[in-house]
Structures are given as C-alpha cells and as structure tokens.
Amino acid sequence: MTLTRSDALTPPAVSTFSALSPIVVAVFLGFLAFSVPLGALSLEIGHRLGFDAVVVGAVIGLQSLATLVTRHKAGGLADHRGPRFAVLWGLPITASSGLLYDLSTLPLGADGSLALLVLGQLIMGLGQSLFLTGLMSWGIARMGESRTGKVMSWTGIAIYASLAVGAPVGLAVQAAYGFAVVGAVVLIAPAVAFTLSLFLPPTPASGTHRVPFHRVIGLIWKPGLVLALATVPFAVMEAFLPLYYTASGWSEPGVALFAFGAAYIVVRLIGSGFADRFGASPVAICSLCLEAVGQALLWLAPVSVVAVAGAALTGAGFSLIFPSMGVLATRSVPPAQRGRAVGNFIAFSDMALGVTAPAVGLLSQSSGIASAFLVGTCATCAAVVLLPSVRAQSQA
C-alpha cells in the first residue's frame, strides 16, 4: 500500500469522480456482506439456537478479531503485490462466508450450526481485512496521497451507508424469508464488487521492504486508540441493539440502526472539510460529546423513540472521528510507511469491535443488556481525555 512519487498524483486523464467512485461502490457492496447479517446474527444465535448473550457477543466479535490479526499482513500483501491483488482475493473470501451462513441453517443441531457461524465469522474477518485495506490503498493510489483524507471520508461514507441499508434489510429479510436468504445476500454482494474490481486498472506495487509491526504501531497508536474508544458505541449497538429492543418489549430495531447510519452519512457529507477548517482535535471533541450523549440516551431510554434519537446522535458523533484521526495517523509516519499506517489504523477499530462484544456480553449477564450503552458512554469520555496527547504527538 505504500505510495511512490509516481502514485502520489491522480493521473491527469482521470477525474476525481471516475477515480474514486468505483472504489466507493466496491467498498459499499463488499461491506454489505458484513452489515446485512449484523442484527440477524444476534437473533439467530440468541433466539433460534438458544445461546446466551456471552456467546452472541463472542461470535460477533470473532469477525473483528480475525480482521485485527490479519490487517498488517493484508497491508504488506497490498504493498508487495499491489492493492488490486488484495482486493481480488479478499472479496471472494468474504463471499464464501455467506455459503457457511446458509449451511448453518441445515438441521445440524445448535452446536453444529454455531460452529459453521463461527467459521463464517473468521473467514469474513480475513476477507474484509484484505478487500477493505486494499480498496482504501487503491483509492489513495488513484487519488494521490495528498487527498488521503478525502479517500477516508468517502470510503467511510460507503461503509456506513452499507450499515444504514444493510442492517435493517438483513433483519427484514430474516423476518420474511429466514437466515438462509441473509446468507445468500452475503454471498452475492461481494461477488458483484469483485466483478466491478476486475475492470479497474491496477496501481503499482511499491513496497520494497518489510516494515516491523511495532514500528508503525508506535507512531499511530494514540489516534488509533481514540478511534478504538469511539468505535465501542458502534460495537455495542451492532451486537446488542436487537436484543435490547427485545428485552424492552419494543419492535423494529432496524429503525434505530438506520438512524445511526443515516445520521453518520449526513454529518460526513456536511462536515467532511471540518477537520481541515477547524482542526482535527476540536472536531473530535465535539463528535465524542455527541456520541456520549447518544449512548446515555440509549442506556436510559424509556421508550423506543428516545432509543432512535440516541442511535442517531451516536452516528452523528462517530461520523467525523475516522477521517480526523486518520489524517493525524498518516501524518505521523514517513511516506514509505503510510500504506501500512492506513491498514493498522483501521485495525484499532477492528480491535474495539472484537473485544467489546464478548466483554460487554459478559457484563450484561449480571448488569442487564442496557449496561452495554453505559460502557459506550464511558469509552467516549475516555477518548476525550486522551485527545490532548494525540494533538501534542501530531505537532511534535
């Protein structure tokens, strides 16, 4: 993923729209494989198979842990073989997880079905690590490294547009047709993205030597940790919001998930230049405060309307954390390491998704499912405390 000087500028014959739009579409379609089964998985494991919240959280978190441990290798593969190579491997691997979801609906018993879902989550993690890291690197190479922030902003929009559409669609499909059709969607969406990617020209593989994992992490860990803490509210929503709605006697959890995604997209469209205009740290502080308020509303919500408002505020707050911290992270490293910095920065979000779900699932056994959103509130407050040291590092 590392860029050479020849990669740093977008080719003159390629407009910004034509350079970036295919990448954004491919990210959206590929990420549908992750977003469509979000709520459906928790209901499949918790209701149909009869496992408790600890198992639900552990299985959902496995996907992100698999992504976390493979993200650096995915970045290295994109560096040495080119981003296109990583994408064209990652998307088919992601699609194969849908086949395992389908097989889990066969009469195999609860343990057999759970084993297939676990394997599907692990494969999903590997596939997402490859295709998302590759697509972001491909976008930076096509746009030029000076527009890294724009690539991150628009790929982020694609991710959460996918979430806004995918999660409620997955719940609706599951309710109408069963989990097997959810698996079919997971199979088809990345296959379409793969077909689109075949028609995009490759960019050069510019990695010339291995960069130790610890060297990159040492430079980007502070903005990465802010991203991880800001991702905790999303992690608890994806794993436990449908169960929270069921426990509260409310219907249509997909409405709250849609509100999260819609608010995220609107704020990103309006505020994509805020970090450049006002500074990354002030934007991040405001964003984290919005997230904290949203999580507190979800924690204390007396009715579903308040929960929807909390989800929307959470999405609005989370929206600008990724690009603002991402720009700081990439500026913390020399150009030769920038590609791996992107992959490892994303890995902090994977870490939050992988650790939060099982940990909060365990907590909810004794404190109730609503306590998940108290954890989200505390995490965002901790990120605010960390921000001054991130700013100091970026100015050093």
DONU-986057 format. One record per residue (C-alpha): residue in three letters; x, y, z. Coordinates in steps of 0.02 Angstrom, whole numbers, plus 32768, in hexadecimal, padded with zeros to 4 digits. Each point is the difference from the previous one (the first is absolute). Example, Ala and Ser with C-alpha at 12.3 -4.5 7.8 and 13.67 -1.06 7.14 Angstrom:
REM residues 2
ALA82677F1F8186SER804580AC7FDF
This chain:
REM residues 396
MET800080008000THR80948076800ELEU7FFD80857F7ATHR808F80367F92ARG800F80AE7FB8SER7FB37FC47F5DASP7F677FC68062ALA7FEF80A08063LEU7F9E805D7F7BTHR7F607FCE7FABPRO801F7FE47F46PRO7FCB809D7FA3ALA7F897FA17F8EVAL7F9E7FBB8095SER7F8580728058THR7FE37FFA80BBPHE7F557FB17FE4SER803E7F797F8BALA80987FDD806ELEU7FA17FEE80A3SER7F4D7FCD7FD7PRO80277F4B7FCFILE80627FEA80A1VAL7F7080468066VAL7F827F8E7FAAALA806F7F68801AVAL8015802B80B9PHE7F4380138012LEU7FDB7F597FAEGLY808C7FA38058PHE7FCF804580A9LEU7F4B7FCA7FE7ALA80407F518024PHE802C803F80AESER7F6B8073801FVAL7F707F957FC2PRO80167F768083LEU802580778092GLY7F597FFB805AALA7FCC7F5C7FB0LEU80947FA3804BSER7FD9803580B1LEU7F4B7FC67FEDGLU80357F5E7FA8ILE807A7FD3808AGLY7F9C80428093HIS7F507FCC7FCDARG80007F717F82LEU809A7FA88044GLY7FDE803080B5PHE80AC803E8037ASP8018808B8080ALA804380B17FEAVAL80B37FCB8026VAL80007F887F6CVAL7FAA80827F92GLY808580818028ALA808F7F857FEBVAL7FC87FC37F55ILE7FE080AF7FBEGLY80A6803B8046LEU80607F737FABGLN7FEE80527F56SER8055809F803ALEU80897FA1805CALA80257F9E7F61THR800980A47FA2LEU8071804B8085VAL80837F777FFBTHR80087FFF7F42ARG7FF980BB7FDBHIS80BC801F8004LYS80207F697F8FALA7F79803E7F8AGLY805980A87FF7GLY80A47FAA7FDCLEU7FB07F977F77ALA7FB6809C7FAFASP80AB8053800AHIS805E7F717FADARG7F7D7FBE7F86GLY7F97809D7FE7PRO7F5880358049ARG7FA07FAC7F73PHE804A7F57802EALA7FC3801180B5VAL7F5280357FC7LEU7FEB7F737F83TRP802C7F818086GLY7FA08053808DLEU7F5680117FACPRO7FEB7F477FD1ILE80397FCC80AETHR7F7E8075804AALA7F797FBA7F8ESER80267F4E8039SER7FC8802C80B0GLY7F4F80107FBCLEU80067F4B7FCBLEU802E7FCC80B1TYR7F7080698046ASP7F8B7FA37F8ALEU80447F568035SER7FE4802F80B7THR7F447FFF7FE1LEU80027F457FDAPRO7FC47F8B808BLEU80AA7FE98051GLY7FD1802380B4ALA802880A0805FASP80B97FD88016GLY801A7FCF7F4BSER7FAA809D7FC1LEU8064806B8078ALA80A37FB27FC3LEU7FD880317F4DLEU7FD380B18035VAL80A5800D805DLEU805F7FC67F65GLY7F9D807A7F96GLN802F808F8074LEU80B97FD37FFAILE7FFE7FF77F41MET7FA080A47FF9GLY80888052806ALEU808B7FC77F8DGLY7FA380347F63GLN7FD280AB8044SER80B3801E8038LEU803D7FE37F4FPHE7F7C80597F9ALEU7FE7809A806FTHR80B98021801AGLY801D7FE17F46LEU7F7180717FC7MET803580908070SER80B37FF07FC4TRP7FC47FF37F4CGLY7F99809F8018ILE8095805F8048ALA806D7FC77F6FARG7F7D80377F81MET7FDC80A78056GLY80AE802D803FGLU803F7FFC80B2SER7FDC80BA8018ARG7F477FD07FFBTHR800A7F73807DGLY7F7F8057806DLYS7F8380067F71VAL80197F477FDCMET7FE57FD780B8SER7F66806F8009TRP7FAB7FB47F68THR802D7F4C8027GLY7FBC802180AFILE7F5E803E7FB2ALA7FF87F607F9AILE801B7F96809BTYR7F7780528066ALA7F8A80147F6ESER80127F447FF5LEU7FDB7FF480B9ALA7F6980737FF1VAL7FB97F967F73GLY80447F55802DALA7FD37FE880B7PRO7F4580287FF0VAL7FF67FA27F5AGLY80507F698052LEU7F828003808EALA7F6F80147F87VAL80407F737F90GLN80177F8F8096ALA7F508022803FALA7FB27FE27F55TYR806A7F747FB6GLY80757FBD8085PHE80BA80088021ALA802C7F9A7F64VAL7FCF80927F90VAL806C8073806BGLY80907F8B7FD7ALA7FD6800B7F47VAL800E80BE8006VAL80A97FEF8056LEU80377F917F70ILE7FC1806D7F73ALA803280B18034PRO80BE7FE88005ALA7FF47F987F60VAL7FB9809A7FA9ALA808C806B804BPHE807F7F817FC0THR7FB980107F50LEU800D80BE8008SER80B37FF6803FLEU80357F947F6DPHE7FE680957F8CLEU806C807A8065PRO80B680157FCAPRO80837FCC8081THR8074807B8056PRO80B77FD4801CALA80387F958091SER807C80748052GLY80357FA980A0THR80BA7FDB7FFEHIS80217FC080B0ARG7FA67FBF8097VAL7FD3807F8086PRO7FF47FB780B0PHE7F538003804BHIS803B805280A1ARG805280917FA2VAL7F5F80327FAAILE7F957FE7809CGLY807980698067LEU7FDD80957F8FILE7F437FF27FF0TRP7FC27FB280A1LYS7FBA809F804EPRO7F8B80337F73GLY7FDC7F477FEALEU7FCC7FEF80B5VAL7F8A80947FF0LEU7FB27FA87F6BALA7FF27F5E8063LEU7FAA80558093ALA7F8B805D7F8ATHR7FD67F5A7FACVAL7FC57FAF80A2PRO7F50804E7FF2PHE7FEE7FB97F51ALA803D7F57803EVAL7F7E7FF68089MET7F7780397F89GLU80297F7E7F7CALA80087F72807DPHE7F77802A807BLEU7F84807E7FBDPRO7F867F7C7FBBLEU80097FA180A5TYR7FE880A48060TYR7F6480257F9CTHR7FBC7F528021ALA8025800C80BASER7FA980AA8007GLY7F667FC17FA3TRP801D80717F6ASER7FF47FD67F48GLU806480357F66PRO80B5800B803DGLY802D801B7F4AVAL7FB980B1800EALA8083802D8083LEU808B7FB27F98PHE7FC480607F68ALA7FFD80A18067PHE80B57FE18033GLY80387FE57F4CALA7F9A80907FB9ALA8041807C8081TYR80B17FC47FE0ILE7FF0801E7F45VAL7FAC80AB800FVAL808480428078ARG808D7FB97F95LEU7FBA80537F63ILE7FEB80A78057GLY809D7FFC806ASER80837FA87F95GLY8069809F7FFFPHE7FE7802F80B7ALA80A37FB2803BASP806380667F81ARG7FA080A08028PHE7FF47FF580BEGLY80867F81802EALA7FF47F458022SER7FFF800B80BDPRO7F70807E8015VAL7F977F9D7F83ALA80287F5E805BILE7FD1804A80AACYS7F5680397FC1SER7FE57F5A7FAALEU802A7F9A809ACYS7F8C8069806CLEU7F727FDD7F86GLU80287F478009ALA7FFF800380BEVAL7F5580558006GLY7FBC7F847F81GLN803D7F6B8064ALA7FBA804880A1LEU7F5680137FACLEU80057F4B7FC9TRP80327FC880AELEU7F71805D8054ALA7F7E7FFB7F74PRO7F4F7FEC8046VAL7FB37FE97F52SER803E7FCC7F55VAL7FF680B17FBAVAL80868038807BALA80697F6A7FCFVAL7FF480337F49ALA803780B0802EGLY80927FB88061ALA80347F957F6DALA7FF880977F8CLEU806C806A8074THR807B7F70800EGLY800E7FF77F43ALA801280BD7FEFGLY808B80018082PHE805E7F6B7FBBSER7FFC80447F4ELEU809880738001ILE80717F9D8076PHE80477F8E7F79PRO803980867F83SER804180798085MET80657F7D805DGLY80307FAB7F5DVAL8052809D7FBCLEU8060801480A3ALA80377F4A7FF9THR804080097F4DARG805B80A38025SER805A7FAA8090VAL80607F8B7F8DPRO807E801A7F73PRO7FBE7FE67F4EALA80527F557FF1GLN7F927FBF808EARG7F5F805B7FD8GLY7FAB7F6B7FAFARG80187F8D8095ALA7FCC80908071VAL7F5580017FABGLY7FE97F45801AASN8039800280B4PHE7F9A809B8028ILE7F637FA57FC5ALA80367F6D806EPHE7FDF8068809CSER7F4980037FCEASP80087F437FE6MET804A7FEE80AEALA7F708060804DLEU7F7F7F997FA1GLY80557F5C802FVAL8019802280B9THR7F6580658029ALA7F7A7F817FCEPRO803A7F6E806DALA8031806F8092VAL7F5A805C8001GLY7FA37F5D7FE7LEU804E7FC080A0LEU7FD780A2805CSER7F4B7FFB7FC6GLN7FE87F588055SER8007805580A9SER7FD480B57FD8GLY7F7D7FF17F79ILE8009801E7F46ALA7FEC80BE8015SER80AA80078056ALA804F7FEC7F53PHE7FD880B57FDBLEU8049803A80A5VAL80A37FB17FC6GLY7FF180637F5DTHR7FE780A08061CYS809A7FE3806BALA806B7FD27F69THR7FDB80A37FA6CYS80268064809CALA80A87FA7800EALA8025802E7F4AVAL7FE480B88029VAL80807FF3808CLEU807F7FB47F89LEU7FEC80817F75PRO807A80868042SER80917F837FF7VAL7FCF7FD27F4DARG800A80B77FCEALA80A880128055GLN80447F687FA3SER7FC580427F57GLN805580A78020ALA80A47FB18037
